[in-house]
């Protein structure tokens, strides 16, 4: 990655007003000296996000999201720092050139740009063909796809010709080697021919709405029925999701629906269900699951209700669970697919299916129940045992009781027997994983990873207090050294803030934030400038914060010394061990006095 100078970054930030940029994603209304809007980063109905035009910062009082204009774009468009700066640069009409240029990277990026241009021209060619070839257009018309939807998704048609696209692109000035690298033509025994022939075409977009490849479906009975672009420098199988660019266009959705095919996705979008993506005709991959998680944690799987669709759903559940998604399953009745259902019964009926979507455990139990005669003792026993295994993975006792009660009603087997079987399975798992028990407990609650260390809160409070009042700043300066700060980003912020305040100048948030490029750092530093509630005893708060930081630092030194002493004792190095033990005693006394 090239480097953009701080001067250019500052120019770009100054050319983009945070109020105008956020207003493109969130309606804002004036509230006192600032503006308020509904936060796009969590499920919220009322205005919880504050935007300060004066400070050029935003903060959500609900989920805690904070940052400057760069941080907002990074979060809502899911971009890294450089791409967010480039996005804002383009918005302001400022051209950015990387100041450190890697020749190999430049060559690769030039190739990618050429392929993007070739794909754009190919898409135009396919779209033009569609409106000129009646039988191709009829395919979409019979499927109920409107012209506005065709144009939105850039749908098209590849002629029943061996060289139609190839000649078109050559006439546009593109070289054969690049058309070949784009995966649009094939070559055999020095003969070049179009890869896609006599197919309706589906351009595949990345999250920035760049065309990275194509899918094509035949109009006759020839094989294969569907043909996708091969892997190219811009298209990697299993890493993209069809329609995701449209889903995130206006911000992060409350939930995302995953369907199997192009037409399912397109049809749902046309009917107003615009938070739908397709897995590009392949089984859901771990890369796709991670991509989904970046934009939304709540995922609804809506695959076909036939046996293949059910198998794909079960595979998808495991993969989505691995990355920490909350998953529900939309069950389409009567063996229909989502496209067929919404056309026959309408969007309101489809939304009812969303409302009654099954949690993972209930879906798994339903799949276990399918095809079993619960009046047969053997099959009933198998069903109960398999259901108990499913329920043994749950942590919520109430949920376990509820499902066990339902299974008991269905089978006539006493609920106590079912619960005992679940407990037996759980005990067996625990005995096999004694060394992993703590990790397992941690993993059942994602919140544990989001708990902020006490010292980090204390560091932030100190900086907030220093910014609030010059007397507090002087008091803090006399009580703590910069080296005592633990969080690296807050240590950098403290050095900047203390230096500016000591010179009698005003701290400008935008100047400090130029020093950070990571989303979490931007969030942490921005929160320092939030207006804190009124403090009854500021001096006591400052003292408590410093005590918290000191305790952590001393405790860290104690742990470090303990490890060193143990190492010396194991090597029978008595003198070294005794010297360190004296230091340890001193530290323990200091810790006890705090």
N, C-alpha and C positions, 0 to 999 in steps of 0.2 A: 504494500500500500504506500502510495506517495504521501508526502507531507504537505499540508497547506499552512502557510505562515499565519502566525497569530494576528498580524496586521490585516490579512485578507479575511480571516474568520471574524474579526471585530467589525470589519466593514460590512460583511454579510449580515451579521446579527443586528447592527445598527440600521440596516436597510429593510428589516422586517419587523414590524410592530407586533408584539405578542397578542395584542387585542384583535388585530385584523386576522392573524394566522389562526388563532383558536376559534374565532368566529366562523371560519370556513368549515369547522367540524362540529362546533357546539354553539347554539343560540345563547347569547349573553345579554343580561340586563343589568343596568346600573344599580349598584347597591352601596350607598355612601360614597366613599372615595374610590371604590373599585367596582368590579363587575362580578356577577354570579351566573353560574350555569350548571346544568346537569352533567356530572362527571362521566366521561365516556369509558373510564377504566374499570368500573364496577357496576353491578346491577343497582341502579338508583333511580328513583322517580322524581325526587325534588332536587332543587339546586343546592349542591354541596361543594362545588368547586369555585374558588375565588381567583380572580385574575386581577393583578395589579399592573396597570399601565405605567405607573410611576416607577415601580421597581423592576418591571419587565419579568415578573415571576407569576407562577400559578401554584395553587395548593388546594387539594381536596381534603375537607374536614372529615370525610367518610372513610376513604381507603388510605389516606396519607400520601397519595401521589403528589410530588412537588417537582419543580424544576423551572428552568428558563425556556426560551423558545426552542432551543436545540433539544433539550430534554423532552419537551412535549412531542416534537416531531419524531424523535427516536422511538418514543413509546407508542404513539398512535399509528405510525407507519411501520413500526418494527424494523427500524434501520439502525446500522451502526453509526458512530459519530461522524465519520467522513461522509457517508451517504446522506446523513441528515443535513450536514453543511452544504453539500452539493444540491440537495433538494431546495434548501432555502436560497442558495445562490441562483439557481434557475428561476425561482419565483421572483427574485428581485432583478433578474436580468443581468446578473454578474457572472461572467465566464470564469471558470476555475481551471487552472492548469496545475497539476502536481509539480512541486518544486524539486522533488527528487525522482528521477525517472529511471526505472529499471527497463533496459532495452527488451528483455525477454517478456516482461509484463506488458509493455507497450505493444509488442508484436501480437501477443495473445489477445489483448483487448481490441486491437485493430481487427483481428480475425473475427472475434465475437460481434463486433459492430457490423462487419460486412455480412455476417450470417443473419443478424437481425434485419438488416435492410433487404436481403434476399427474401426472408420470410414475409416481410411486409408486402413486397411486390407479388409474391406467390399468393398471398391471401387476397390481394386485389384482383388478381387473375381469376381465382376460384369464385369470388363473389360475382364478378362480371359474367362468368360462365353460367352461374346459377340462374340469373335473370334472363339469360338468352336461350337456355335449354329448358323447354317446357316440362319435360318428364322429370327433370331433376327438381325443379321448383315444386312440382306436384307431390314429391315425396314429403317435403316439409308441410305442405298445405294439408295433405291427408293426415299428417300427425298433429294438425292443429296449431302449427307454429306460425305466428303472425310475422309480417314483414319487419315490424319494428324490432322484434326479437332476433330475426335473421341478421339484421344490421348490427344490433347490439353485440351479438356473439361472433359476427363476421363469418357466418356460415357460407359455404360455397359448394362448388362442384368441379371435379377434375374430369376433363374430357376423355372420351374413349379413344385416346390417341397416344402413340408411343413417344412423341416428341413435342407435344403441344406446349407444355410448361417450359421445357428445356429451350425451345426456340424463342419463346416469349422472354425468358430471362436473359438469354444471350443478346437479344435485340435491345434489352435494357442496359447492356454493357457489362453484365456480370460474367466472370470467368468460369469456365467449366469446373475447374478444381474446387472453387468455392461453392458452386451449386451442388457438387458431389458431397462436399463436407457438410452442407446443410441437410443432407439426407433426402433431398427432393428428387434426385435421379440415381439410377444405378448404372453400373458399367460391367459388361460381360463381353470378353473377347473383342475389346476395343469398340464395342457398340454401346452407345449411351441411350437410355430410355427412361421415361418418367416412372417414378416409383408408384405414384398414385394415378390410377386410370379408372374412369367410369365409377367414381365414388362421390357421395356427398361428403363434404369436407368440414372438419371442426378444428379451427385454429386453437392451439393451446397457449395460454398466456402465463407469464410468471406474475409475481405479486405486484410488479411495476407496470403491468399490462404490456410487456414486450412479448411478441410472438416468438416462442421458443421451439415450436414443433407443430405437427398436425396429426389428426386422426381421420381416417377415412372409412366409410361404410359402403359396401357394394349395393347397387340397385337391382342386381339379379341374384342368382343362386351360386355364383362363383365363390371360391374360397381363397384366402380367409375372409370371413364376413367382415371383420374389423382389421384394419392395418394402421399401425402407428409409426411415427418417425423413428428411425434408429437413434441411438445415442450420438450426440454431437457435442461440440464445445459449449453449446447453450442449452442442450436438452439432455437431462439425466433421468432415466426411468426410475420411478418410485420415489422421487423427491419433490414432485409438484402435485398440486391438487387443482383439478379443473374447476374454474369459476371462483377461486379464492380471491382473485383480484377484484371481482365485482362485490364480493361479500364485505371486504374491508375498505371499500372506496369511501364510505362515509363514517368510518370509525369502527371500533371493536363491537361485535355483536354480543347479545346476551347468551346466545348458544348457536352452534353450527350443526346443520344436518348433513350427514355424509351419505350419499347415494352411490350406486355402482356405475351407471353409464352416463354418457353425454346427454342423451335425450331426457333422462330423468331430471338431471340438473337444470337443463334449459327449460323444460316444461314447468318445473316448480318456480323458477325465477319469473316466467311469464305470468304465472298466477299470483305473483306477489310474495312468494316465499323466497326472499332474496338472500337468505343466510344459508344457502345450500351449495355444497361442493361435491364433486365426483372424484373417485379414486382412480380415474383414467383406465378403467377396465381391468385393473390388476388387484390382487389381494392387498389390503392395506399394509404398508411397510412402516417400520419404526421411524424412518425419516419423515414420512407423511404425518405420523402421529405427533412427532415433535413439532412439526410445522403447525399443526392444528393447535397444539398446546400454547404456542407462542402468541396466538391471537385469541384463544378462548379455551377455558377449562371445561366448559359444559358442552358435551358432544352427544348428539342423537344419531344413532345408526339406523338407516332406513333402506335396507337391501331388499331384494325380491323375497317373497315369502315361500319360494320353492326350496327344495332340499339344498341346492347349491348355494342359494342366498343365505339360508340358515347356517350352513357350514362357514361361509365367509363372515357372517356376523360373529360367530363364536371366536374365530381367529382374530377378528378386529377388536373384540372385547379385551383379549389378553394383551394385545399390543398397546391399546389406549391406556389400559391400567398400568402398564410398565412405565409410562411417562407421566402418570399422575392425573389423568383426565377423569372427570365425573361423567359416567356414561349411562344413557338410557336407550332403549330400543323401541323404535316405532314399528309396530306390527301391521302390515298390510293384509287385509282379509281376502279370502277367496282366491289365493294364488296370484293376485295381481301385482304389477310393479307400480312404483310411485307415479310414473307418467300416466299409466292407464287409469289408476284410481282417481287422480285429481281431475282428469278430463271427464270421467264418467260421473263423479259425485261432487266435484267442486272443492274450492279451497276451504270452505267452512268445515266440511266433513273431514278434510285432511288435518285441519287444526285440532279437531276433536281427537284424532289419533295421536297428535303430539301431546295433548293434555293427559291422555291415558297411557303414555309410553311407559314401558316396563323397566323398573330398576334391574340391574345386572343379575342379582340373585334370583329374582322372580322369573326372569327370562330363562336362565339356566335350568331352573326347576321345571318350567314349562316344557323346555326341550327334552328334559329327562322323562317327563310324563308322556310325551308324544309316542304313539304306537304301542303303548302298554295297556293291557287289560287289567285294571285294578281289582277285578273280581277274582283274578287268578292269584293264588297265594304266592307263587314263586315270583311272578312279575311285580306284585305289590311289594314284596320284600326287597327286590332289586331297586324299585323306585324309591322306597324309604331310605335305603342305605346310600344311594347316590345323592339324594336330597340332603341327607345328614352331612355328607362330605362337603357339599356346597355351603351349607349353613355354618359349618365349623370354621369357615374362613372369615365370618363376620365378627365384629367386635361389640356391636350394640346388642345387649341382652334382650331389650324390648323387641328389637327386630327379629331376633332368633325365636323368641316366644311366639310372635305373631305368625311367622311362617310355619313353625312347628305345629301351632294350633290349626292352621289351615290344612296342613298335610294330614293331621290326625282326623279332622272332619271328613276328608276325602277318602281315607283308607280304613278308618275305624280303629286304627292302632292307637293305643293310649299315648297321650302326649308325653307322659313321664318317660316312657320307653324311648321315644324319639329324642327327647332332650338328653337322656342318659347316653344314647349312642353318639350324639354330637359332642358331649363332654369327653367321652372315651377317645374320640378321634382327636380332639384338641389336646388331651393329655399326652397322647402318643406323639403328636407333632412337637409338643414342648420338650418332651424327654429326648427327642432326636436333635433338638436345636438349643440346648442349654446355653451354649456359647453365643447364640445369636439372639437371645431373648430381649436384651435391651434395644438392639437395633430394630427388632421386629416391632416392639412397642412404639419406638420413635416413628417408624414408617407409617403407622396407622393414623398418625395425625400430622398432616403437612405443616400445621401451624408451628410446630416446635422449631422448624428451621427459620421461621420468620420472627422468632422472639429476639428482640434487640438486647444486646448486653447492657448491663446497668452502667458500665463505664462509658459506653458510647452516648447514652442519654445524658450522662453527667457532663461529658465534653461539649455536647450541643448546648446544654443549659448555660454553661460558662460563657460560651461565645455569644449566646443571645443576651445574657446579662451585660457582657462587656459592650455590646452594641446599644444597649438600652440607656446606659448612664455612664458618664465619664468617671464618676467616683467609684462605681462598681468595677470599671475597667482597671483603674489604678490598684484597687484592692486585690483583684485577681492577679495582676502582674506581679505583685509582691508575694503572692502565696503559691504560685505554681510556675514551673519552667516549661518551655515549649517541648523539651525532651520527655516530659512526663505524659504528654498526650500519646494515646495508644493507637487510635484509628488514624491511619496514614493521611487520608483525605482531610480529616478534621485538624490534624497537625499542620498541614500545609495551609489550611484556612486560618488557623490561629496565628501562624507566622505572618500572613498577609494582613489580617485584621489588626493585630497588635501593632505592627509597624505603621499602618495608616493612622490608627487612633493616636499612637504616640507622637506622631507628627502634627496632630491637631486637625487632620483632614477628615473628610467624610468617606465612609466605605461605600463603594459603588458595587452592588452585587454582580453586575454584568462583567466587571473587570476581574473579579475573583473567579467567576465561573469559567472564564477563558482557560483556566489552568487545568480543567478536567474534561475528559472525553468519555468516561464510562457512565452508563445510565445511573447506577447506584450512587456513584460519587456526586453526580449532578443533583440527584434527589436529596442526598444527605446535606450537601452544602446549601441548597435552596431552602431547606427547612430551618436553617439557622436564622434566616431573615423573616420567618413567620412572626406575627405579633402574638406574644405570649400573654396568658391571662395575668391579672394583677397578682403580684406576690406579696403576701403579708409580711414576711421577714426575709428580705433579699440576702442579707449577710449570712443568715443561717443556711439558706439554700446554697449559696456559694461554698460555704464551709463543708456542707454535706457532699456536694459534688466533688470537691477536691479530696475529701476523705475517701470517697468511692474509688476515685482514680488511683490514689496512693495505695489503697488496700489491694487493688488488682495488681499494681506494679510490684508490691512487696511479695504478694502471694506467688507471682510468677517467678520471682528470684528465689523464693523458698523452694519451689518445685524444682527449679533448675539445679540449685545446690544439693538438694536431696538425691537427685539422680547422679550427680558427680561424686558425692560421698559414697554412695553404694558402689559405684564403679571402682573407686580407690580401695574400698574394703575388699571387694572381690579379688583385687590384684595384690592384697596385703600391703598396700602403701599407707602405713599407719600415720606418718607425719603429715602427708598431704590431707588425709582424712580428718585429722585432728584440727588442722588450720581451718578447713572449710566448716567443720562442726562449730567452731567458735563464731564464725561469720553467721552461721545458721541460727545460733542462739540469739545473737544481736537482732537479726531480722525478725525472729519470732516475738521478741520483746517489743520491737517497733510496731508489729502488726497488732499485738494485744493492747497497745496504748491508743490505737486509733478508735 
